[in-house]
Amino acid sequence: MSESTRSNVLQKLEFVAKPTVVNGAPANVKYVEIRGQTLALSRRGPISLVGLEDDWYEDLNDPDEVINTLRSNPGFKPDIFTFWQRLPNIEPKYPFYMECESIAALRIESYDYWLNKQIKGTARNKIRKSQKAGVEVREADFDDDFVHGMVKIFNETPSRQGRRFWHYGKDFATVKSQFSRFLFREDLIGAYYNDELIGFVMLGNAGRYGMLGQIISMVGHRDKATNNALMAKSVEMCARKKLPYLVYAFWSDSSLADFKRYSGFEEVKLPRYFVPITQKGKFALKLGLHRGWKAAVPDQIKNPLKQIRRSWYNRQAQHEVGSPSH
């Protein structure tokens, strides 16, 4: 074997499929490691994309090296490589094709500043309402009692926010397995009413900010403003840990966006880069295929479709909850 052939063999990237959870369901995702960082492969129609496995929690060390490694790979090449700049780095610093990614972020000064200066009066009143209703919010442990409480919350209704709820129907073993994966970087907050878990937060620590990976409460206790109380505790914990921001995933126009806005969150735009690796990727980027078909649908068409979906899932939820098996 020649030196050049041996070099190609050594540099060949191996995309290895591993079991994981995507959108609440088990899935096999292909991963590859480049210079100690793990990248995950995904698809948007005919286009394959690769990016950091969890870019909410990790910065890309060397974009140029990753791009060169992918392009020179003698084996499989993904069509597009994508990465972004994490908060608070909002100013673009790379020369690649870029689009803005909108996230919901809350600047943390102190808990008192948030309570008195950053949130709407309606949110402030709901926090007080929750306290008066007898809801106790405290840090919790991921023990069997907590998991049983999670299962009960998940199985209360088959739909949430107008769509099928990912975790509905999961049993104790499944919930315990899926939600224990990232406990090394998460704090648990539980909301209790008469010693029953009626809501919880899994608050991730991303170094530069806290990350609301899961915040959920029982629909049957919505009159107690449980989510507002959980949010207040999350802000308090971020302030105590000296985390300058609290992030609540992406910004979008929905009822959830209203909750974020009333809780003091603002839209922050971060640079996301898309770098073609193949000719197909270059062509797809020009056509906008890298964003998927949903992004190509105009809002005047998308919004009525969302309303139809919401109505359908609400009817399904009423039917399933009202059936004899429930």
ABEGO torsion letter per residue (X at the ends): XBAAAAAAAAABBBBBBBBBBBGGBBBBBBBBBBGGBBBBBBBBEABBBBBBABAAABBBABAAAAAAAAAABABBBBABBBBBBBOABABBABABBBBBBBBBBBBBABAAAAAAAABBAAAAAAAAAAAAAGBBBBBBBBBAAAAAAAAAAAAABABBGGBBBAABGBBAAAAAAAAAAAAAABBBBBBBBGGBBABBBBBBBAGABBBBABBBBBAAAAAAGAAAAAAAAAAAAAAAAGBABBBBEBBBBBAAAAAAAAAGBBBBBBBBBBBBABAAAAAAAAAGAAAEAAAABBAAAAAAAAAAAAAAAAAAAAAAAABAAX
